[in-house]
Amino acid sequence: MLSDEAYNALKAAKKEGESFSDVILRKFPKGDPARILAVVKSMKPNPDLSQSVRQASKEMRRDFKMREFDFG
């Protein structure tokens, strides 16, 4: 799920014939965590996104169930 702001940023960066996946892969090439960190640091705080991530994390922890396996 993307915020409207993130969608608009991807749409603006999209070149002719490119998919959104292509844009993401072009902007964040595999094996370049420094570039990803730089982009994240340049982003403005987004309280709505933070709250959504916090809520999703809380729900995942609540719904998580441990399973027992017998390897014997």
N, C-alpha and C positions, 0 to 999 in steps of 0.2 A: 504494500500500500504506500502511496506517495502523497505527500501534502500537495496542495495546489502550487505552492512556491517551488517545490522540487520538480513537479511535472513541467511547470513553465520554464524552469532552468534547463531541463533536458530537451524540451521542445525547441528552445532557442539555440541550443548547441547542436541540434540535429542537422546533418548535411543531407543534400539530395540523395535519395535512395538508401539512407541509413535507418536502421531500426533503433529503438531506444537501447536495446542491448548493445548494439554497435557503439553507440555514444558512450555508454558506461565503460565498455572495454577499452575504448580509445582514451577516455579520460583517466582510467585507472588500470593501466596495463598490469598484467600478472607479475608479481615479484617486485612491486614498487611501493612498499608500505610508506615510505617517506612522502611520496606524492599524495597518497590518500590522506595521511596525517595533515599535510599542508592544506588540502582542500577543506578538511573538517575544521581545522583551526580558523580558516577564513570565513566560515559560515557564522551567521548571526544566531544568537540563542533562539530556540524555538520552544516556548513553554508547552504548546499543544503537543508537539512531537515528543517532548520529554515525558509528559503525562501519559501519552499513548504507550510508549515503551515501558514505562513503570507499571502501568495497568496490565499490559500483556505479560510482562515478567511475573507479576503477582499471580495471574491466572494460570500460567504454566507451572509455577511452583505448587499451586493449590491442586492442580489436576495430575501432577506427577505421581506415578505409582511405581514403587519398587517391585521387582519381580525376583523370585527365588529360582535358582537353577540347581539341579542336582547333576554335578559333573562326574559322579561316581559310577 
